[in-house]
Amino acid sequence: MDFLQTLILTTDSAVRLSVPLLFACLAGLYSERSGVVDIGLEGKMLGGAFAAGCVAAITGSAWLGLLAAILVSIGLALVHGYASITQRGNQIVSGVAINFVASGLTALLGQAWFGRGGKTPQLPNTARFTEITLPFAEPMRNVPVIGRIYSDIISGHSLLVYAAFIAIPLTWWILYRTRFGLRLRAVGENPGAVDTAGISVAWMRYRAVIIAGILCGFAGAYLSIAQSAGFSKDMTAGKGFIALAALVFAKWKPLNALGACFLFGFLDAVAIRMQGTALPVVGEVPVQAMQALPYILTVILLAGFIGKSIPPKADGVPYTKER
Amino acid sequence: MRGGWNRREGLINGDFILHLDEQATARGGDGSGANGSGTGQSADVPAIRLVGIEKRFGPVFANRNIDLTVAKGSIHGIIGENGAGKSTLMSILYGFYQADSGDIYVNGKRQKIPDSQKAIAIGIGMVHQHFMLVENFSVLENVVLGVEGGALLGKGMDKARSELKRLAEEYDLRIDPEAIVEELPVGLQQRVEILKALYRGADILILDEPTGVLTPAEADHLFRILGQLRDQGKTILLITHKLREIMAITDRVSVMRRGEMVGSVHTAETSVEQLAEMMVGRHVLLNVEKTESKPGDEILSVEHLTVIDKRGVKRVKDVSFSVHAGEIVGIAGVSGNGQSELMEAVAGMITASNGTVRINGEAVDVTSKADALERRHRGMAHVPEDRHRTGLVTKFPARENMILGYQDQKKYGQGTFLDLGAILKETEEFMVDFDVRPPDPNLKAANFSGGNQQKLVLAREMERNPDILIVGQPTRGVDIGAIEFIHKRLIEMRDAGKAILLVSVELDEIRSLSDRILVMFDGTIVGERPAGASEQELGLMMAGIADTSGVADKAATPSADTVGAE
């Protein structure tokens, strides 16, 4: 029973931890499926988290916080879009620049406005997205297995967690069942085909980049006003990059992205749980080793265990009409 | 008529052409006699009429004062050498570019075509030279892209599926709509492009160099399809630089040279020689003149060569042959039957799993390592099939490309540093000798035309005076003037007592250059024929039929044949 309890708690924690990865991974999916490499997921998330923290602290409204996060993140996404779509610049450089700007500016503005070493004020629960208990969660608790799963793992999360898990099938549906999705997939594979079909390549890519901005806004808001009660300096802590790894790992497919992000979330949860616990044979594992696990796993998995992960063919290639 | 057409016969032809032009405008679609699809008066309105089209890129005129009339329900060829302005003209018609001046009339109505969408809307479809297909999409997805018929795919896809079925039956363009494009052979991919245009309701179909990527059999199939489309009343514009295709399929031909329209003629009333002269602006030797070969010592011998590729497929199966000094041995075959692998294994680009290769009687290592450098030291030179992929570094200037593979030679510098002066001087000499234009050693390889790029590669390999030259597709994507030159140089090399192994998918080329012809099918050599073997006979062998006694009798006249003419 003790093991089951541990497993349930770890899984529950994994769900929470995988949410920002899910949003960011989907953001990257839209962007890269359209042919724009997005290494700036991290920066957009951070910008979004900071905006949410500030606005929620000032207005006391979680919803306005979310809105601010989305707007700031779209703003950064448009900068990336302008550099890489309109100006046909180097997409990696533009993404890295966004990461640096976000990291520096959030710390600077946070200190200047609130004077708490880059943190935004501690938020009351009314200014956060708090856990909601799904109907029948309490009575279900007594039902074996399914009951525990429902009430302990599925129920009791904030609204944004559910939004993330709904975004997965929604993205699948958009990608494979709508006109927009067809064109999005096409523009990342062969923009020439899209152009000759009379569709604007630039407008398609801008829309994809904007969607990526929205999703990164969600991810950022989740970090600062759902998972925590305020923004703290560099709170994304590399999640944008992990999301990017998950995207490669998921072969740029939405349903795979769920698996990849959840796996990384789970590893993270295990790492936290294992802190200070002694394992049989090896004894106590240093925290750092556990925290490094997702990264080590990424390298190993990408090195050959998942088969070839082929990116969209035009990913990272600016489109120029050829003669 | 314009631009240096001043030889006596030319003038006569010019008058003749002018006369035909007027007639064609008056007679419209009835012109070729072969189609006669138009009904009543509407047939008199040409499908396309271009008047005074001009387009310049910077100071360079890509199109200058172009007039063109294309009759409804006809196949109209546009020929010209690379860079003559054919593709630019078609891009203007398809809305990729805007003309600087001039008018476009489609079905008698004056049109402005600012983008491809407008071109599609007025019934113009285009099959691009490099297919505009999303390779990991299904045929169906590619066809509906841009005309999905609603924000959700479901309904539109169903409609497209049944429409595709109808088109497939009407024009004999059968294809599996669910097939993934990248898994289809090139011929079928092209069919998808044609279907895309038809699905969008195209009445006028522009095909830009459609056979460049096709095997002869696939090309013939395409021509049958085009014939059917014409018979159904579609108008087809065929852009090409291959005279054979023009003669085989078109009703009328317009010839372009250096951005100008030289003239239009009825295909039935012209000849390959006349068209070639109009294209190049001077008399072109289509016949490769050569004497009987005088084979000497055996230079290259290949025995029991077997090549297995990375996926474990046997590409070359137990192949044996030899090439002697002073002869050209041609390897014919539909592309993909093992010729490339054979050539690469012999030249040291890939390893063979079995077999022996001897150069000048000495065996080289073919099974354990592929060492092209060692082969070069032994007197073998290699002109690879694909000049962009393996022949040149297109971002390097000509002078650097000229020493690739020979960079360690002492004359280019000793120790760490290259002797730039020596390299420059030699490159200049080579470029003059091979008539590479412009003769600028510092120009990037990418900035030369296809023919001149090929000459760069040939110069690099042939100027080393090798004992044996392995040459693949020497004239692929090369214009007619350069073809003439390259063929002449190969024959000269042979006459100088060198051995040449020629691999080409152009049967005409094989037949006009080779002293002996080997035909490959499915990794094996089906048989050997002398220089005079007929096209039918070789064609049968290319399809894997070794016993050609039926056709061999009547075709045994030992004469070198022409390049373009059939």
Interface residues (C-beta under 8 A of the other chain):
Chain A: Y176 R177 T178 R179 F180 G181 L182 R183 R185 A186 E189 N190 G192 A193 V194 D195 T196 A197 G198 I199 K313 K321 R323
Chain B: S87 T88 S91 F96 D115 S116 Q117 I120 M126 H128 H130 M132 L133 V134 E135 N136 F137 E141 N142 V144 L145 G146 V147 E148 G150 A151 L152 L153 G154 G156
